[in-house]
């Protein structure tokens, strides 16, 4: 069994990450085989970055330890792809920030554990996207928030379209998906109904 730690160098304080890594490895009694530092743009698809190469070379029951999901990819859907590859090859994934491990070498993985982890990951991505968007607007001298009297131009869940479709493809229940995108189940049902209505209207024309 080998253990690979993976850090994206543009994702934050490297010293802090490495300290957290050392503490985590000691607590889990894991011996580090190699530390991989990824300095490529996080916007690149994971298959074009070092994590893609690592997943091609890694073996059954090896371990990948990462501080948080943002070091591996830039969206929940890409993280799900990485999880799928890891599961196929019985690779264990550790996320230090969430104190969570996906034990793909085990014959059974708790569905609730997986949903809880995905929920934390999605919440993390939403928080980062919001912070980055606000920082860009502030740097550009634009007002923060929506101008008074202006209605939303898109439905609330439109920004989660890619993630929702991925969850549906994986067979995750709509009630569970609603929890993952932090909305009331009825909000999700209404959004799906409206999406289908718009698609059918488009097909008519």
SULTA-V124585 format. One record per backbone hydrogen bond with DSSP energy under -0.5 kcal/mol. NH is the residue of the N-H (numbers start at 1). CO is the residue of the C=O. E is the energy in kcal/mol with one decimal. If there is no record, write none. Layout:
BEGIN
nh,co,e
NH,CO,E
NH,CO,E
END
This chain:
BEGIN
nh,co,e
4,63,-3.0
5,34,-2.3
6,65,-2.8
7,36,-2.7
9,7,-0.6
9,38,-2.4
11,8,-1.7
14,12,-0.7
17,13,-2.1
18,14,-2.5
19,15,-2.0
20,16,-2.6
21,17,-2.6
22,18,-2.3
23,19,-2.1
24,20,-2.4
25,21,-2.9
26,22,-1.9
27,23,-2.2
28,24,-2.2
29,25,-0.6
29,26,-0.7
30,25,-2.7
32,30,-0.6
33,3,-3.1
34,3,-1.5
36,5,-3.3
36,34,-0.6
37,35,-0.6
38,7,-3.1
38,36,-0.6
39,37,-0.6
44,41,-1.5
48,45,-2.3
49,46,-1.4
52,46,-1.0
52,49,-1.5
53,49,-1.1
54,50,-2.7
55,51,-2.1
56,52,-0.8
57,53,-1.2
57,54,-0.5
58,54,-2.0
61,90,-2.5
62,59,-2.2
63,2,-3.0
64,92,-2.6
65,4,-3.1
66,94,-2.5
67,6,-0.7
71,68,-1.8
72,69,-1.8
73,69,-1.7
79,75,-1.8
80,76,-2.4
81,77,-1.5
82,78,-2.2
83,79,-2.7
84,80,-2.1
85,81,-2.1
86,82,-2.6
87,83,-2.6
88,84,-2.2
89,85,-1.7
90,87,-1.2
91,86,-3.1
92,62,-2.4
93,102,-1.6
94,64,-2.9
95,100,-3.2
96,66,-2.5
96,94,-0.6
97,67,-3.2
99,96,-1.4
100,95,-2.0
102,93,-3.0
103,101,-0.8
104,102,-1.5
106,103,-1.3
114,110,-2.2
115,111,-2.6
116,112,-2.5
117,113,-2.1
118,114,-2.6
119,115,-2.3
120,116,-1.9
121,117,-2.5
122,118,-2.9
123,119,-2.2
124,120,-2.0
125,121,-2.3
126,122,-2.5
127,123,-2.3
128,124,-2.3
129,125,-2.7
130,126,-2.4
131,127,-2.4
132,128,-2.6
133,129,-2.3
134,130,-2.4
135,131,-2.2
136,132,-2.2
137,133,-2.2
138,134,-2.5
139,135,-2.5
140,136,-1.7
141,138,-1.2
142,137,-2.9
150,147,-1.7
151,149,-0.6
158,155,-1.7
159,156,-0.5
160,157,-1.7
161,158,-1.6
164,160,-3.1
165,161,-2.6
166,162,-1.7
167,163,-2.6
168,164,-2.5
169,165,-2.0
170,166,-1.7
171,168,-1.2
172,167,-2.2
177,173,-2.3
178,174,-2.3
179,175,-1.3
180,176,-1.9
181,177,-2.0
182,179,-0.9
183,178,-2.6
187,184,-1.0
188,184,-1.5
189,185,-2.5
190,186,-2.7
191,187,-2.1
192,188,-2.6
193,189,-2.3
194,190,-2.6
195,191,-2.5
196,192,-2.2
197,193,-2.2
198,194,-2.7
199,195,-2.0
200,196,-2.4
201,197,-2.4
202,198,-2.1
203,199,-2.0
204,200,-1.6
205,201,-1.3
END
